[in-house]
Amino acid sequence: MAIDSFECKIITGGYSHCDSSWNKRRDELDQCFKIYIPTEGEASIRIKDVDYCINSNNIYFISGFQLNNQKCDSFMKVYWLHFIPTSLYLRRILMNSAPFFSWKKENVHFLDEKSSYIKSLFKPNYKDTTFISQIPYSYEEAKLHAFILSLIADVLKHNSKAEISPTTELMILKPAIDFMNNEFRRNPALEEIAKKSNLAPNYFHRLFKKNFGLTPLNYMLRMRMEIAVRLLTTTAKSVKEIAYEAGYNNEFYFYRQFKKHYNYSPGRLKKMRPF
């Protein structure tokens, strides 16, 4: 079995003028992969206790899962994208890859074109742009997905064949993973999920956590939260509408779940956009 899907979900993105307000430690909002295309200034990030400089000479691919903190002492202007692979298998491979890659801008073809797609796709909002186009599968979004995949391909090139080859356990889990990817909004019971892979619920739970580092229920919760973050930061929809689209019939239960997960209320995130 090869990687089952290279589809990626763009969670949010834009063009930002960063200053000291960008400084923060990692939180749940960083549980994604990031692409930075700085145009001016510089900043730094710490990953696994190693400091990296972010400047306008390069573009960057960063695993937010490994991030310790980020810091901007002066200023940085940057195009940026936050995304997550739809495939849990591809997500695991990228999480186990090196957490920081950079490329010289002159070695990336049509970079100005890519930046213009980000600017076109994300509508201006005050000094930052974080509102994504509402046209599904727009030309700009298709081009940005192609750009993301080109960087992922370069990351995968640095992995050995053994590191990206699926194990027997992953092949056994795949039917249940496919089921969760389709049904996560309704939060199916563990027994129903495990049955798709013909496994006992407790054994399936252990096997899934062993391979992916989180429980099946937490995986489905994370997918619902990712939808909520995308809609909160890229649309004008109400919290009630967003709760429903993320699989919650009760707006107040969604509010509590979201705040517990991110330590931000949905309304505060929508207003602050702390990226």
C-alpha positions in Angstrom: 0.0 0.0 0.0 1.4 3.4 -1.0 0.5 6.6 0.7 -3.3 6.5 0.5 -3.8 10.2 -0.2 -1.8 13.3 -0.8 -4.7 15.6 -0.2 -4.0 18.4 2.3 -6.5 20.7 4.1 -5.4 24.4 4.2 -6.5 25.5 7.6 -5.6 29.1 7.4 -3.0 31.5 6.0 -2.3 35.0 4.8 0.2 37.8 4.7 1.2 39.2 8.1 3.4 42.0 9.5 4.8 40.3 12.7 6.2 42.0 15.7 6.7 41.1 19.4 3.0 40.2 19.5 3.9 37.1 17.4 6.0 35.8 20.3 4.5 32.7 22.0 5.0 29.2 23.2 3.6 26.3 21.3 -0.1 25.6 21.9 -2.8 23.4 20.3 -3.1 25.9 17.4 0.4 24.9 16.3 -0.6 21.2 15.7 -0.2 21.5 12.0 2.4 22.0 9.3 3.5 25.5 8.2 4.9 27.1 5.2 6.6 30.6 5.6 7.6 32.9 2.7 9.2 35.9 4.4 9.6 39.1 2.4 11.2 41.4 4.9 12.8 41.2 8.4 13.4 38.1 10.4 12.2 36.0 13.3 13.3 32.9 15.1 11.7 29.6 16.2 12.9 26.9 18.5 12.2 23.3 17.6 13.2 20.5 19.9 15.5 22.9 21.7 17.3 24.0 18.6 17.0 27.7 17.4 16.3 28.4 13.7 16.4 31.8 12.0 13.5 32.8 9.6 14.6 35.4 7.1 13.7 36.7 3.7 16.3 34.7 1.8 14.5 31.4 2.1 11.1 29.7 2.2 10.4 27.3 5.1 8.5 24.1 5.8 8.0 23.6 9.6 6.4 21.0 11.8 4.3 22.8 14.4 4.0 19.5 16.2 7.7 19.9 17.3 7.7 23.6 17.9 8.9 24.9 21.3 8.3 28.6 20.8 8.5 31.5 18.3 9.9 35.0 18.6 10.2 38.2 16.6 12.4 40.8 18.2 11.9 43.5 15.5 9.6 42.7 12.6 8.9 40.2 9.8 6.6 40.4 6.8 5.6 37.0 5.7 3.3 35.0 3.5 2.2 31.9 5.4 0.0 28.8 5.2 -1.0 26.3 7.9 -2.2 22.9 6.6 -2.7 19.3 7.6 -2.6 16.2 5.4 -5.9 14.4 5.1 -4.1 11.1 5.2 -3.2 10.0 8.8 -0.5 7.9 7.3 1.1 10.9 5.5 0.7 13.0 8.6 2.6 10.4 10.6 5.4 10.3 8.0 5.8 14.1 8.1 5.7 14.2 11.9 8.5 11.6 12.0 10.6 13.5 9.4 13.0 16.4 10.2 10.9 19.2 11.6 12.5 22.1 9.7 13.3 22.4 6.0 14.4 25.5 4.1 15.0 26.3 0.4 16.8 29.3 -1.2 14.2 31.4 -2.9 16.1 31.4 -6.2 15.8 27.6 -6.3 12.0 27.7 -6.1 10.3 28.3 -9.5 7.5 30.9 -9.8 7.7 31.9 -6.2 6.2 35.4 -6.8 3.3 33.6 -8.5 2.8 31.4 -5.4 2.8 34.5 -3.1 0.3 36.2 -5.4 -2.0 33.2 -5.0 -1.9 33.5 -1.2 -2.7 37.2 -1.6 -5.5 36.5 -4.0 -6.9 33.6 -1.9 -6.9 35.4 1.4 -8.8 38.6 1.5 -7.5 41.6 3.5 -8.5 42.1 7.1 -6.9 45.0 8.8 -3.1 44.7 8.6 -3.2 41.0 8.1 -5.0 38.8 5.6 -6.7 35.6 6.9 -10.0 35.3 5.1 -9.9 32.5 2.6 -11.8 32.5 -0.7 -15.3 31.0 -0.4 -15.0 29.6 -4.0 -14.5 25.8 -3.5 -11.6 24.4 -5.4 -10.7 27.8 -6.8 -7.8 28.2 -9.2 -5.6 29.8 -6.5 -6.3 27.1 -3.9 -5.5 24.4 -6.5 -2.2 26.1 -7.3 -1.4 26.4 -3.6 -2.1 22.7 -3.0 0.3 21.9 -5.9 2.9 24.1 -4.2 2.4 22.3 -0.8 2.7 18.9 -2.5 5.9 20.0 -4.2 7.5 20.8 -0.8 6.1 17.6 0.7 7.7 15.6 -2.1 11.1 17.2 -1.3 10.6 16.4 2.4 9.8 12.8 1.5 12.9 12.6 -0.6 15.0 12.8 2.6 13.2 9.8 4.1 14.4 6.3 3.6 12.2 3.7 1.9 11.7 1.9 5.2 10.5 5.1 6.8 7.7 5.6 4.3 6.8 1.9 3.7 3.5 1.0 5.4 3.6 -1.7 8.1 1.1 -4.6 8.4 -0.4 -2.8 11.4 -1.1 0.3 9.2 -2.8 -1.9 6.6 -5.0 -3.5 9.2 -6.0 -0.1 10.6 -6.7 1.5 7.2 -10.4 0.5 6.9 -11.2 2.0 10.3 -9.2 5.2 9.5 -11.1 5.6 6.3 -14.3 5.2 8.2 -13.3 7.8 10.8 -12.3 10.3 8.1 -15.8 10.0 6.6 -17.8 9.9 9.8 -15.9 11.9 12.4 -18.6 14.6 12.6 -21.0 12.2 14.2 -18.3 10.8 16.6 -19.0 7.1 16.2 -18.4 4.7 19.1 -15.1 2.9 19.4 -16.9 -0.5 18.9 -18.3 0.7 15.5 -14.9 2.0 14.4 -13.0 -1.1 15.5 -15.4 -3.4 13.6 -14.3 -1.9 10.3 -10.9 -3.4 10.8 -12.3 -6.6 12.4 -10.6 -5.9 15.7 -11.7 -5.9 19.3 -12.3 -2.4 20.5 -9.6 -2.4 23.2 -7.0 -3.9 20.9 -7.8 -1.5 18.1 -7.5 1.4 20.6 -4.0 0.3 21.7 -2.9 -0.4 18.1 -4.1 3.0 16.9 -2.4 4.9 19.7 0.8 3.0 19.3 1.0 4.0 15.6 -0.3 7.5 15.7 0.3 8.8 19.2 -3.3 9.7 20.0 -6.5 7.8 20.6 -9.2 7.3 17.9 -11.6 9.6 19.8 -9.0 12.3 20.1 -8.2 12.0 16.4 -11.8 12.6 15.5 -12.0 15.5 18.0 -8.9 17.0 16.4 -10.5 16.8 12.9 -13.6 18.6 14.2 -11.5 21.3 15.8 -9.5 21.8 12.6 -12.7 22.4 10.7 -13.8 24.9 13.4 -10.5 26.8 13.3 -10.6 27.0 9.5 -14.2 28.4 9.5 -13.5 30.7 12.5 -10.5 32.3 10.8 -11.6 32.3 7.2 -15.3 33.0 7.2 -17.9 35.3 8.6 -20.1 32.5 9.8 -21.5 32.5 13.3 -20.2 30.3 16.1 -23.5 28.4 16.0 -23.2 27.7 12.2 -19.6 26.6 12.7 -20.5 24.3 15.6 -23.0 22.6 13.3 -20.6 22.2 10.4 -18.0 20.7 12.8 -20.5 18.1 14.0 -22.0 19.7 17.1 -25.7 20.2 17.5 -25.2 22.0 20.8 -23.4 25.4 20.4 -22.6 25.6 24.1 -21.1 22.1 24.2 -19.0 23.1 21.2 -17.9 26.3 23.0 -16.7 24.2 26.0 -14.9 21.6 23.9 -13.2 24.3 21.8 -12.0 26.3 24.8 -10.8 23.1 26.6 -8.9 22.1 23.4 -7.2 25.4 22.5 -7.5 27.5 25.6 -9.2 30.1 23.5 -13.0 30.7 23.2 -14.2 30.5 19.6 -15.1 34.2 19.7 -11.7 35.2 21.0 -9.9 33.2 18.3 -12.1 34.7 15.6 -11.2 38.2 16.9 -7.5 37.7 17.7 -6.3 35.2 15.1 -3.2 34.4 17.2 -1.1 32.8 14.4 
